[in-house]
Structure formats: C-alpha cells, structure tokens
Amino acid sequence: MLIAFHVTARLMDMTTSATTATGAWVEASDCDLDAFRAQVTRETDPADYPMASDVRQNVPVYSAGAIAQRDRRALQAELIRALADGPGVVAFEGAFDHDVVDAASEALTAIIDAQRAEGSVAGDHFGKAGANDRIWNAAQKLALHAPEVFADYYAADALALVCEAWLGPRYQVTSQVNVVNPGGGAQVPHRDFHLGFVDPDQLSAYPAHVHALSPALTLQGAVAHCDMPLESGPTMLLPHSQRFTAGYVAFYRQEFIDYFADHHVQLPLSKGDAVFFNPALMHGAGANTSTDIRRMANLLQISSPFGRAMEAMDRTAMVRAIYPSLLGMKAAGRSDRDLRNVVNATAEGYAFPTNLDRDQPIGSLAPPSQVDTVLAALADGFTPAALDTALTAHGERRIP
C-alpha cells in the first residue's frame, strides 16, 4: 500500500508541479540546462528495485523467467515507480523465447522482401526512405501473414506485465519493425508519442499539465530480434530525463542535444531481450558501426484504450458541409482565429491513427491532419470541389 501511495502521489506531483513551479504553460525560460542536469545526474539505487536482478547503466534489469515466482502486483508497483519517478526505463532479459523471435523474424523478413518486390520503400521520421528497412503497422501485418507466429509472440508475459502496470488492462498494441543496416546513422535524441510528435512551434500551445500527463497515455518498448552489442547501435537512453517537464520543448534545443550526446547510455541486448520506457525519456537509436549486423528491433508502442472521443462522428462529411460557410466567412473578413476555431471544432485535428505505409511522416514527425488540410485549403482559396479532392486523397491514405 505504501508503494502504491508513493507512485500515485508522485504522478499527482508531476501534474501540480507543472502548473505551479513554472506556471500554466511551458515557456522557453523553463528549458534550463542546469535544472535538467540536476534531474538526470543521479544514480539508480539497486535497493529501490529489489526485484531486479541487476542495475546496468542506471537501468533496472529483470529476469523474465522469474516473473512467475514474484508477487505480480508488487512487481508491477516496482515497475511503475521505475518508469514514473525512477530512471524511466526497465529491461527484461529473455522476455521473448528465441524460437518465437526467430519465427517472427522470418515472417517479418518475408514481409520486408514483399515490400521491396512491390517497389514499396518505407521511410520514417528520422531516416530517408531506403536507408533502413521499416515495416509500418507490423502487428497487423504479422497477424495476417503468420497468425500462429503472432499469437506465440504476443503471448509473452513480460510484455503483458509491464503494459498492465503502466496502462492497466485492455491496452492496445501497435508496432513498427526497424532494421538498421551496417553503417546506419544514429537518430537525434527525442521524446515519443504523443507530445513528442508535435511540432515545436505548437508545443507551447499545450498547457503544462498536458506536458506532464502525456507520458501516462503510452508506453514504448523495443524487442531485440538479434544480439545487439554496442557496435550495432542499441537504443541511446538518458535515464531520469522523463522527469523534466519542459523536455518536449527542450529536446529540440542544441544544448540539450549536446548534453544527450555526452551523457547517454546504451544497454547491449541479447536476442529476445526487451526494454520498456516512459515515452518522455529522451532517447534515440544508436549508430550501427558494425560491418555485418542488421539490427532488427520490433518497436512497440502500447496505448491506453481511453484516448478517444465518446461519440463516433463523420468529420469529413461535416467539413464538406460547412466549407462553403467558411469561404463565406473568409470573404466577409472574419478573422483567421474565427476560421481556425470553426475548423478545429469540425475536422479531425490529430494525424493519428493513420496508415503509415501510405501516409508516411517524411520530413516531419507526423503527416498532416485533416485540420491541416482544411486550413491549407482555406489559405489557398480552394473551391469546395478542390477541397473534396484533397479530403478524398487524405482519407484514402488513412485506410488500413
């Protein structure tokens, strides 16, 4: 009970400190490197994580084989504490059996080969199309391509343990497979979905309590599909950096990028190992400096089932209906703010979920949302017919 109270109190403190210590908004002045340094220059005390088998590079490491012998609730409370108030990242040795990983790797390689044969080259947020091998929506593709392999893979209890700990039951799994070939470059340090994918010029529009709560909506994970020694470029991590509320804005700043370069850690992994981390943890894929390791990882993004509206609405039909009125408002001299208010109340404002094979985030962290499409149409003076064409194309890119 004391553990549960501590974790709950810490999560509440994360939200209240965001609105009282620095104000209701995250300002440029909050991106203080000295304050950031004070948060991250700390050691992870093994005594705080008694169920871990080891602490390496400030990361608690657990044995997946020992899960059945542990008190599940107590172990989950320890994981919550590590992800929220501790280093922000945990690792599980042997999370996935080798034969299960090998079967999944074979199936996923077949999917990559089929993509190549079709001339479909997937790009991502940080790499040019063709630089690495990427499978968007890998969970669905694996389920359809090899359902028995999918079932064996996602039966892994280490995955369920940490997902239930951070998000509760009925969590939703998505995944993207990334194969970084020899010579593949490192990513820039970043935070992840949701606010981690918001453009920096928009971040300040979100109040500080949203910056603090966003990490509680998702959990990030990576499953090693091959041995990953340091030269293969396992994920670069900055333990404890998830505690810095201004981090979504700060990770775009050069001084924070430089600090990350000098102080990050990397945890070598064996095939079947997995790491899970708070999406606010500053991280990035490392450079593959090997000559012969095709570093394959299944990048897991697990979401809370609660992040959605109560009612299902046909927002495309709504946009088509009101667009002539928007053109009339613009012609009458109504302000850009008025027009934007109407569009925000009508169109889908978020780029996700989408079909990332068709709607790839090349050159940005996210493809354009329906709101972006409508605002651009208004700015360019699209006719209703031209907007209809743009909306149809936007919708077709998002079809599963």
DRENSE-201742 format. One line per field, with one value per residue (C-alpha): residue in one letter; chain; x, y, z. Coordinates in Angstrom, 2 decimals. Example, Ala and Ser with C-alpha at 12.3 -4.5 7.8 and 13.67 -1.06 7.14 Angstrom:
! residues 2
code: a; s
unit: A; A
px: 12.30; 13.67
py: -4.50; -1.06
pz: 7.80; 7.14
! end
This chain:
! residues 400
code: m; l; i; a; f; h; v; t; a; r; l; m; d; m; t; t; s; a; t; t; a; t; g; a; w; v; e; a; s; d; c; d; l; d; a; f; r; a; q; v; t; r; e; t; d; p; a; d; y; p; m; a; s; d; v; r; q; n; v; p; v; y; s; a; g; a; i; a; q; r; d; r; r; a; l; q; a; e; l; i; r; a; l; a; d; g; p; g; v; v; a; f; e; g; a; f; d; h; d; v; v; d; a; a; s; e; a; l; t; a; i; i; d; a; q; r; a; e; g; s; v; a; g; d; h; f; g; k; a; g; a; n; d; r; i; w; n; a; a; q; k; l; a; l; h; a; p; e; v; f; a; d; y; y; a; a; d; a; l; a; l; v; c; e; a; w; l; g; p; r; y; q; v; t; s; q; v; n; v; v; n; p; g; g; g; a; q; v; p; h; r; d; f; h; l; g; f; v; d; p; d; q; l; s; a; y; p; a; h; v; h; a; l; s; p; a; l; t; l; q; g; a; v; a; h; c; d; m; p; l; e; s; g; p; t; m; l; l; p; h; s; q; r; f; t; a; g; y; v; a; f; y; r; q; e; f; i; d; y; f; a; d; h; h; v; q; l; p; l; s; k; g; d; a; v; f; f; n; p; a; l; m; h; g; a; g; a; n; t; s; t; d; i; r; r; m; a; n; l; l; q; i; s; s; p; f; g; r; a; m; e; a; m; d; r; t; a; m; v; r; a; i; y; p; s; l; l; g; m; k; a; a; g; r; s; d; r; d; l; r; n; v; v; n; a; t; a; e; g; y; a; f; p; t; n; l; d; r; d; q; p; i; g; s; l; a; p; p; s; q; v; d; t; v; l; a; a; l; a; d; g; f; t; p; a; a; l; d; t; a; l; t; a; h; g; e; r; r; i; p
unit: A; A; A; A; A; A; A; A; A; A; A; A; A; A; A; A; A; A; A; A; A; A; A; A; A; A; A; A; A; A; A; A; A; A; A; A; A; A; A; A; A; A; A; A; A; A; A; A; A; A; A; A; A; A; A; A; A; A; A; A; A; A; A; A; A; A; A; A; A; A; A; A; A; A; A; A; A; A; A; A; A; A; A; A; A; A; A; A; A; A; A; A; A; A; A; A; A; A; A; A; A; A; A; A; A; A; A; A; A; A; A; A; A; A; A; A; A; A; A; A; A; A; A; A; A; A; A; A; A; A; A; A; A; A; A; A; A; A; A; A; A; A; A; A; A; A; A; A; A; A; A; A; A; A; A; A; A; A; A; A; A; A; A; A; A; A; A; A; A; A; A; A; A; A; A; A; A; A; A; A; A; A; A; A; A; A; A; A; A; A; A; A; A; A; A; A; A; A; A; A; A; A; A; A; A; A; A; A; A; A; A; A; A; A; A; A; A; A; A; A; A; A; A; A; A; A; A; A; A; A; A; A; A; A; A; A; A; A; A; A; A; A; A; A; A; A; A; A; A; A; A; A; A; A; A; A; A; A; A; A; A; A; A; A; A; A; A; A; A; A; A; A; A; A; A; A; A; A; A; A; A; A; A; A; A; A; A; A; A; A; A; A; A; A; A; A; A; A; A; A; A; A; A; A; A; A; A; A; A; A; A; A; A; A; A; A; A; A; A; A; A; A; A; A; A; A; A; A; A; A; A; A; A; A; A; A; A; A; A; A; A; A; A; A; A; A; A; A; A; A; A; A; A; A; A; A; A; A; A; A; A; A; A; A; A; A; A; A; A; A; A; A; A; A; A; A; A; A; A; A; A; A; A; A; A; A; A; A; A; A; A; A; A; A; A; A; A; A; A; A
px: 0.00; 2.86; 4.35; 1.04; 0.58; 4.09; 3.55; 0.15; 1.50; 4.42; 2.15; -0.05; 3.03; 4.17; 0.98; 0.79; 4.45; 3.94; 1.36; 2.81; 6.60; 6.79; 3.28; 0.40; 2.48; 5.89; 7.95; 11.35; 12.75; 11.80; 14.35; 17.11; 20.05; 21.23; 17.80; 17.80; 21.27; 20.12; 17.31; 19.40; 22.70; 21.62; 22.39; 19.77; 19.97; 19.57; 17.96; 15.00; 14.38; 14.77; 13.06; 15.52; 18.33; 20.76; 21.15; 23.22; 23.96; 21.36; 18.71; 16.99; 17.21; 14.68; 14.65; 11.54; 11.98; 11.49; 8.14; 6.06; 7.88; 7.19; 4.19; 2.75; 1.15; 4.27; 6.45; 4.16; 4.27; 8.07; 7.93; 5.57; 7.93; 10.87; 9.03; 7.47; 9.87; 13.00; 15.23; 12.22; 13.37; 13.50; 14.88; 13.77; 16.20; 14.65; 11.34; 10.69; 11.83; 14.47; 12.40; 9.45; 11.68; 13.27; 9.87; 8.72; 11.94; 11.49; 7.91; 8.86; 11.75; 9.31; 7.13; 10.15; 11.06; 7.49; 7.60; 10.81; 9.39; 6.40; 8.71; 7.33; 10.10; 9.12; 10.69; 10.41; 10.61; 14.40; 15.73; 15.39; 13.30; 15.53; 18.25; 16.92; 14.20; 10.95; 7.62; 4.81; 1.82; 3.91; 1.50; -1.39; 0.84; 2.31; -1.16; -2.41; 0.77; 1.52; -1.29; 0.22; 3.53; 1.72; -0.15; 3.02; 4.83; 2.23; 1.60; 4.84; 4.00; 6.80; 5.09; 1.69; 3.19; 4.69; 1.82; -0.74; 1.47; 1.71; -1.64; -3.96; -5.93; -7.24; -4.10; -3.67; -0.50; 0.93; 4.42; 6.86; 9.78; 13.01; 16.11; 19.14; 21.73; 25.50; 26.54; 23.09; 23.28; 22.04; 18.79; 18.66; 17.53; 13.80; 10.73; 7.88; 4.15; 2.00; 3.56; 6.90; 5.37; 4.06; 5.88; 7.98; 6.10; 2.87; 4.14; 3.76; 0.04; -0.41; -0.65; 1.99; -0.30; -0.75; 3.03; 3.09; 0.19; 1.02; 3.55; 0.88; -1.05; 1.53; 4.43; 7.37; 9.20; 11.78; 12.32; 15.75; 15.41; 19.17; 22.06; 22.76; 26.31; 27.30; 28.69; 25.24; 23.80; 21.27; 18.97; 20.67; 18.96; 19.21; 17.87; 15.77; 15.20; 11.47; 11.15; 11.90; 8.51; 9.90; 11.61; 9.22; 10.38; 13.95; 14.90; 14.82; 17.50; 21.12; 22.46; 20.20; 21.15; 24.82; 24.23; 22.50; 25.42; 27.86; 25.83; 23.54; 23.95; 23.47; 22.47; 23.72; 20.90; 20.68; 18.12; 14.77; 15.59; 13.30; 13.44; 10.40; 10.49; 8.43; 7.75; 9.07; 12.50; 15.00; 16.30; 17.33; 18.53; 22.29; 24.61; 25.25; 29.01; 29.28; 30.08; 27.77; 24.90; 21.46; 19.98; 16.35; 14.06; 10.33; 9.45; 6.36; 4.03; 1.32; -1.57; -4.22; -7.68; -9.13; -7.60; -10.65; -13.91; -17.23; -19.12; -18.22; -18.62; -18.23; -15.96; -15.24; -18.94; -19.12; -16.17; -17.72; -20.98; -19.53; -16.73; -18.89; -19.79; -16.09; -15.41; -18.23; -16.82; -13.38; -14.83; -16.71; -13.45; -13.80; -10.53; -8.17; -8.84; -12.58; -11.96; -9.50; -11.96; -14.60; -12.15; -10.88; -14.45; -15.24; -12.25; -10.07; -7.21; -4.82; -2.72; -3.03; -4.04; -3.23; -1.84; 1.85; 2.60; 0.55; 0.68; 4.37; 5.80; 8.65; 10.31; 8.31; 7.28; 3.67; 1.79; -0.76; -4.01; -7.43; -7.33; -4.05; -5.61; -8.66; -6.67; -4.31; -7.29; -8.74; -5.42; -5.07; -8.69; -9.68; -13.15; -15.43; -14.66; -10.91; -11.25; -13.35; -10.50; -7.98; -10.19; -10.69; -6.95; -6.33; -8.89; -7.55; -4.07; -5.51; -7.42; -5.99
py: 0.00; 2.39; 1.73; 2.41; 5.61; 6.78; 6.22; 7.91; 10.86; 11.20; 11.19; 13.82; 15.86; 15.72; 17.46; 20.00; 20.99; 21.65; 24.30; 25.85; 25.76; 27.23; 28.50; 27.14; 26.97; 25.64; 28.68; 29.00; 30.03; 26.61; 24.96; 25.45; 23.11; 23.40; 22.33; 19.49; 18.41; 18.32; 15.94; 13.46; 13.35; 10.76; 7.10; 4.39; 2.71; -1.08; -1.05; 0.80; -2.10; -5.27; -7.49; -6.54; -9.00; -6.18; -2.47; -1.68; 1.78; 3.08; 0.73; -1.90; -5.29; -8.02; -11.71; -12.66; -16.23; -15.11; -13.35; -16.36; -16.54; -12.90; -11.25; -9.81; -6.75; -5.84; -6.29; -4.06; -1.40; -1.51; -1.13; 1.84; 3.51; 2.93; 4.32; 7.32; 8.52; 6.46; 6.05; 5.91; 2.68; -1.03; -4.06; -7.70; -10.46; -13.33; -11.55; -13.50; -17.08; -17.45; -19.81; -17.40; -14.45; -16.45; -17.40; -13.79; -12.54; -14.99; -13.81; -10.15; -10.60; -12.12; -9.02; -6.77; -8.79; -8.48; -4.71; -4.49; -6.65; -4.32; -1.33; -0.06; 1.53; 2.75; 5.86; 7.10; 10.21; 10.30; 8.35; 8.64; 6.04; 3.08; 3.87; 1.17; -1.45; -0.39; -2.16; 0.17; -1.44; -4.54; -6.01; -6.18; -7.38; -10.15; -11.22; -11.52; -13.07; -15.59; -15.72; -18.58; -16.76; -13.60; -15.50; -17.09; -13.75; -11.65; -14.31; -13.16; -12.43; -9.90; -7.69; -8.03; -7.44; -4.05; -2.93; -3.65; -1.93; 1.34; 1.42; -1.02; -3.79; -3.57; -1.82; -1.55; -2.73; -1.30; -1.95; -0.89; -3.08; -1.28; -2.91; -0.64; -1.86; -1.63; 2.00; 3.23; 6.57; 7.44; 9.26; 12.66; 12.46; 12.83; 12.04; 9.96; 9.96; 11.96; 15.37; 14.14; 14.20; 17.78; 20.47; 22.71; 25.84; 24.23; 22.76; 25.96; 25.98; 22.90; 23.71; 22.38; 19.80; 18.18; 18.00; 16.17; 13.82; 12.89; 10.20; 8.32; 7.61; 5.40; 3.05; 2.50; -0.78; -2.45; -6.19; -7.32; -9.71; -10.28; -9.84; -6.13; -5.36; -1.73; -1.55; -2.43; 0.76; -0.26; 2.49; 5.50; 6.38; 9.22; 7.79; 10.10; 12.60; 11.86; 13.86; 17.17; 18.69; 21.09; 18.24; 18.17; 21.67; 21.24; 18.27; 20.49; 22.77; 22.27; 22.49; 19.59; 17.58; 18.12; 17.12; 13.94; 13.13; 13.38; 11.61; 8.99; 5.29; 2.23; -1.20; -4.15; -6.65; -10.32; -11.75; -11.91; -9.17; -6.15; -2.64; -0.58; 3.11; 6.12; 7.95; 11.17; 9.61; 11.23; 8.51; 7.69; 4.75; 4.43; 4.31; 0.86; 0.96; -2.79; -4.30; -7.31; -6.80; -5.99; -4.70; -5.78; -4.48; -4.63; -1.15; -1.41; 1.44; 0.49; 2.88; 3.45; 2.47; 5.70; 8.17; 8.69; 10.62; 9.34; 9.64; 8.47; 11.34; 11.62; 14.64; 14.51; 14.92; 17.77; 19.55; 19.21; 20.63; 23.70; 24.57; 26.94; 28.75; 29.03; 30.54; 33.00; 33.94; 34.50; 36.67; 38.69; 39.48; 37.23; 36.77; 33.86; 32.94; 32.66; 30.47; 28.30; 27.91; 26.54; 24.17; 22.86; 22.15; 20.33; 18.49; 15.75; 17.56; 14.67; 12.95; 9.56; 6.80; 6.52; 4.08; 4.92; 2.95; 5.47; 8.45; 8.48; 11.17; 12.08; 15.35; 15.72; 13.69; 13.39; 13.57; 16.40; 16.09; 16.83; 20.21; 20.98; 20.01; 22.24; 25.24; 24.94; 24.77; 27.92; 29.73; 28.77; 29.57; 26.04; 25.64; 23.10; 20.70; 21.09; 20.58; 17.48; 16.05; 16.85; 15.28; 12.14; 11.75; 12.39; 9.76; 7.17; 7.50; 6.59; 3.43; 0.37
pz: 0.00; 0.76; -2.67; -4.40; -2.40; -3.28; -7.01; -7.02; -5.08; -7.49; -10.56; -8.93; -8.08; -11.70; -12.78; -9.99; -10.23; -13.93; -13.16; -10.02; -10.34; -13.83; -14.48; -16.51; -19.71; -20.64; -21.57; -23.22; -19.84; -18.44; -20.74; -18.22; -18.81; -15.21; -13.92; -16.42; -15.35; -11.73; -12.68; -14.67; -12.78; -10.28; -9.75; -9.79; -6.38; -6.64; -3.19; -4.70; -7.11; -5.03; -7.61; -10.33; -10.98; -11.75; -12.46; -15.55; -16.88; -14.40; -15.87; -13.67; -15.38; -14.66; -15.49; -17.46; -16.24; -12.62; -13.17; -12.15; -8.81; -7.95; -6.37; -9.59; -8.02; -6.08; -9.15; -11.20; -8.48; -8.69; -12.47; -12.18; -9.75; -12.09; -15.12; -13.37; -10.71; -11.32; -14.36; -16.71; -18.36; -17.46; -19.29; -19.31; -20.12; -22.06; -22.49; -25.71; -26.36; -29.05; -31.19; -31.07; -32.03; -34.85; -36.27; -36.07; -37.67; -40.55; -41.11; -40.84; -43.26; -45.74; -45.35; -45.98; -49.06; -50.36; -49.83; -51.80; -54.59; -54.82; -55.01; -51.72; -49.66; -46.21; -44.75; -41.20; -39.03; -38.96; -41.95; -45.69; -47.47; -48.28; -45.72; -43.40; -43.65; -41.99; -41.55; -40.56; -38.83; -38.24; -35.68; -38.16; -40.99; -38.83; -37.64; -41.23; -42.63; -39.86; -37.25; -35.24; -35.02; -33.95; -31.22; -29.84; -29.91; -28.13; -25.51; -23.86; -20.23; -19.69; -22.26; -20.60; -17.15; -17.94; -20.20; -17.49; -14.93; -16.87; -18.74; -17.00; -18.71; -22.28; -23.51; -27.28; -29.02; -32.21; -33.54; -36.22; -37.20; -37.95; -39.41; -39.21; -41.67; -41.15; -41.44; -40.44; -38.64; -35.18; -34.53; -32.96; -29.32; -28.91; -26.86; -28.22; -28.90; -28.15; -27.48; -28.79; -32.27; -32.03; -33.96; -31.71; -32.76; -31.50; -28.23; -26.25; -27.04; -24.84; -21.12; -18.77; -17.18; -20.62; -20.95; -17.61; -18.37; -21.97; -20.96; -18.98; -22.21; -23.90; -23.21; -25.54; -25.97; -28.17; -28.62; -29.81; -32.76; -32.84; -30.45; -30.13; -28.99; -28.67; -32.21; -33.59; -32.06; -29.40; -28.21; -26.64; -23.34; -20.84; -17.56; -15.38; -18.22; -18.28; -15.04; -16.78; -17.63; -20.24; -22.06; -25.03; -25.91; -24.71; -26.85; -29.94; -28.45; -29.39; -25.84; -24.79; -27.87; -27.00; -23.37; -24.51; -26.83; -23.92; -21.23; -22.77; -22.02; -24.20; -22.96; -25.03; -25.58; -26.45; -28.83; -27.05; -24.53; -24.35; -22.97; -21.99; -21.27; -20.42; -23.73; -22.16; -21.72; -24.07; -26.35; -29.90; -31.95; -31.98; -35.00; -36.42; -36.82; -37.39; -40.75; -40.60; -38.10; -39.50; -36.27; -36.23; -33.47; -33.04; -31.77; -29.61; -28.86; -26.42; -25.85; -23.24; -24.53; -23.13; -25.58; -27.78; -28.00; -26.65; -29.95; -33.46; -35.93; -39.70; -39.59; -43.32; -44.08; -41.57; -43.22; -46.67; -45.36; -43.64; -46.07; -48.21; -44.99; -44.14; -47.56; -46.94; -43.54; -45.07; -47.85; -45.23; -43.44; -40.43; -38.57; -39.04; -35.44; -36.08; -39.10; -37.19; -34.31; -36.68; -38.36; -35.00; -33.90; -37.13; -38.64; -37.19; -35.50; -34.98; -37.61; -35.90; -36.18; -39.85; -42.41; -42.25; -45.41; -47.42; -45.08; -44.23; -41.92; -44.25; -43.33; -40.12; -37.12; -38.27; -41.57; -41.99; -40.10; -41.56; -39.79; -41.55; -44.89; -44.42; -43.16; -46.13; -48.49; -46.95; -47.19; -50.84; -51.71; -52.71; -54.18; -52.50; -55.37; -54.86; -51.12; -51.80; -53.88; -51.12; -48.43; -50.52; -51.03; -47.32; -46.35; -48.80; -47.31; -43.91; -44.91; -43.08
! end
